[in-house]
Amino acid sequence: MSLRQFISARYLLRTFKLVDDAIDTVTDTVTGSWKEVARMFGLHEDLFENPLHKKLSRPVTAILIGAGHRGSIYADYATKSPDELIIEAVADTNHLRVSKAAKQHNIKSQNCFSNWEDVFKREKFADAVIIATPDKLHTAPCLKALEMGYDVLLEKPIAPTEEECRKILQKAKETGRIVGVCHVLRYTPYFRELKEIIDAKTIGEIISVQHLEPIEHVHMSHSYVRGKWRNSEFATPIILAKSCHDTDIIRWLVGNEADNVHCFGNLKWFTNANAPEGSTERCMDGCLVEKSCPYSALQIYFRDRKRLYVFDLPENKNKWDEIILEGLKTTDYGRCVYRMDNDQPDHLTANILFKNGVTAAFSMEAHVSYEGRRTRIMGSKGDIVGDMETFVMTEFMTGKKTTWSMKTDSHGGGDHRLMKDWVQAIGQQNPALLSSSIDLSVESHIMAFAAEKSRRSRTIEDIIV
């Protein structure tokens, strides 16, 4: 038989899956739910069925400080589980948000505040405080809450500087209060189950990790070019504001302290130099390229009706057009993305060396059409490839592939799972019920601060906890 005839016959046999072991080996592929995958490897079938959870004698009472987008999501847990959480009070400088929260949670008028300082002028009147203020306003209310004996749920990032993060850690230790940080990715089914697979040594010892955070181009323009986090001096560096989720997840998966980090990145695209000819200060100012621009504010907010929470719209949708258009005329959300005062990198890469020899390569990318973290775990006995909805594990010895898949929301279904554990931790006064201690949360932030220092100075930085 000639070589050509042999290849043709082999291809035909493969096509009809009739190849015997002498010619080829068919790779075994298993696709199933997490329960099916867990049973195969002797793992926990339901990672959210915590035997330490129990029915509380009474609901935990909390004060919401910062009733914006994220704060409202956390507080919404009270509407779904009123036997576990009650929102007792709300504080926000935006009276519309205060009114909305008061109506949703049936909050008494005397418990509605226009600033966080007024909350603490009264004696302690709830179990805990949820702090979801802007990044620069995390430290002061958190320290005051701990001082007055409140437990805390703190939106990430913990604080805008390493020094302030360490102050919060120290105050938590001094007071003995519980501080949960909103590392919501830890509470997603995808990462929980990925962690279970890794800890069971199913792919042997971790050798290295590759992790990608695709921000998605419109999300980038909304939050980090036009939005509140566009300037690192006014908010926090993007690797902290956005990617402390990722330094935390990488640290959690590796399960070891980081030793060194090296980071590159810059703002390449969203600059004045790249403003198209015919563009204007605002998309509504007669911009000649508005209709063909992927970042048109008119297209994103007015025509497509995306990310409208920034406009604090009323329930009456008949008023939306007028309010959105006025917002595009008067707020930063209507400005040209090439003519802003933004300084956040739109791409960066960081290489991290852990004390146990594991390396991690992290990339944050704005210029992509999709969201959802992409992760590759390389182990001594196999590897895992995942995208927050699906992971595929391949065993080296057998070539067997095991696939798990589940669709969730943009945070992977972690928001209210975090709230569940936090409420249980407060109700039982047991911080061990939280996935991450304040110590580990601060450690992952220090990794991000070191990466930002490396990016700016082009140095390899030690990570000193």
Secondary structure, 3 states (H helix, E strand, C coil): CCHHHHHHHHHHHHHCCCCCCCCCCCCCEEEECHHHHHHHHCCCCCCCCCCCCCCCCCCEEEEEECCCHHHHHHHCHHHHCCCCEEEEEEECCCHHHHHHHHHHHCCCHHHEECCHHHHCCCCCCCCEEEECCCHHHCHHHHHHHHHCCCEEEECCCCCCCHHHHHHHHHHHHHHCCCEEECCHHHHCHHHHHHHHHHHCCCCCCEEEEEEEEECCHHHHHHHHHCCCCCCCCCCCCHHHHCCHHHHHHHHHHHCCCEEEEEEEEECCCCCHHHCCCCCCCECCCCCCCHHHCCCCHHHHHHHCCCCHHHHCCCCCHHHHHHHHHHHHHHCHHHECCCCCCCCCCCEEEEEEEECCCCEEEEEEECCCCCCCCEEEEEECCEEEEECCCEEEEEECCCCCEEEEECCCCCCCCCHHHHHHHHHHHHHHCCHHHCCCCHHHHHHHHHHHHHHHHHHHHCCEEECCC
